[in-house]
């Protein structure tokens, strides 16, 4: 048999022939253009028939297809502009609650007075272009939030275990108010201090009593959890994870108190019980290495547990600024490695942090504890390229003119860590008590707002671009934008151009409209664009309109 291609008008003729021969072959299945059929071997070898003209049909189809494609391309086409880079820098201040250093200013304030003080501090940060606050919520095994594991803080109400009346949750309030102002909020905890000498009487509600079997009293009157006891690590882990689970925080922060400073006890730390247990069970490390190991495994554990619960919550550490004397060469001073048994270099080398804030509380000169030399050394140890945001002694750095020294340190930080600059100011009192410091910052390095640097090692879902609408009415243009993922947005970045000059505004997520003058300084508004930014600083693509 031979397959033949036959035009539509011949199909019926062939069908009739096959029926008259009582053929058992399948019936042909005509289409609008051509058919395929089988012809008996007794029939002619070839049947030639003229094809039905399809020229007009093809032309119409081609025109329709091209039109549809062009329409789709018009809909999909985006305006592409050469947008300026958004400034990025971490700008934070510590707010200490221990001993009522920063907040609340007194232990007998009413709920409303506490709230007003908090708002004043947050407004100060926002108005001077800071973008983060590090808020101490666990000064010494106590809580400035509703906790099932530890009592309400003495520094909040003047009594251990007494909650605020009228009731409110201070941490929830600080988180909400910080986010309203576009500020990240990091919770600051002391992992091992169980009671502070300024913390009032040690009552039955205190963890110094509740955990007496693994808490020791130091000669200066403080109580300290034994870092070697597994119960210490388990308890601190529960506290951290409870906060991470229940509050919409942006980071968890530990400071420099690990094993206590030697001066607190007039000598060695009293961990005889756990050291003896370790040796009796075959431990082979030296006592100093064993102590460091206790802290190391705790730091690694906390980092991994935070990431398992909420990968976007950053973990930060602010250790004493000198790892060991002689690192770098010429540096002298105390050794966190030998006195606090904190191997902070290891934590940075291993990437067990998202940001690292060594307390570099010395001036740029002299070289024995040079801010610049120490920062460069820490950066050389930053093998995983985590954020390196040094702590600045804004309150009391020893310099002839403190504001000038702090500004010079910010400049140095930007030069040494250009891809992810940032600083944390100790403490907010250095701002509230020094109008000159504040004006120097906001008129100088903090003149423009900045986004927090991205953390590319932390996972994040891709962010859709917003939809921009632009209408002109009278002498103004009205820009409005919408987003399909509003719960994932922390900021919007609005761009607008007069003539050839771009201007940038970083806006909190609840601002979704802006009125712009059509003319400024004689130049016409000719382009507007907007992009979304998530809580980790990741930017979406932008939508733009030309005017």
Buried (B, 14 or more C-beta within 10 A) or exposed (E): EEEBEBBBEBBEEBBEEBEEEEBEEEEBEBEEEBBEBBBEEEBEEEBEBEEEEEEEEEEEEEEEEEEEEEEEEEEEEEEEBEBEEBBBBBBBBBBBBBBBBBBBEEBEBEBEEBBEBBBEBBEBBBEBBBBBBBBBBBBBBBBBBBBEBBBBBBBBBBBBBBBBEEEBBBBBBBBEBBBBBBBBBBBBBBBBBBBBEBBBEBEEBBBBBBBBEBBBBBEEEBBBBBBBBEEBBEBBBBBBBBBBEBBEBBBBBBBBBBBBBBEBBEEEBBBEBBBEEBEEEEBEEEBEBBBBBBBBEBBBBBBEBBBEEBBBBBBBBBBBBBBBBEBBEEBEBBBBBBBBBBBBBBBBEBBBBBBBBBBBBBBBEEEEBBBBBBBBBBBEBBEEEBBBBBBBBBBEBEBEEBBEBBBBBBBBBBEBBEEBBBBBBBBBBBBBEBEEBBEBBBEBBBEEBBBBBBBEEBEBEEBBBBEBBBEEEEEBBEBBBEBEBEEBBBBBBBBBBBEEEBEBBBBBBEEBEBEBEBEBEEEEBEBBBBBBBBBBBBBBEBBBBEB
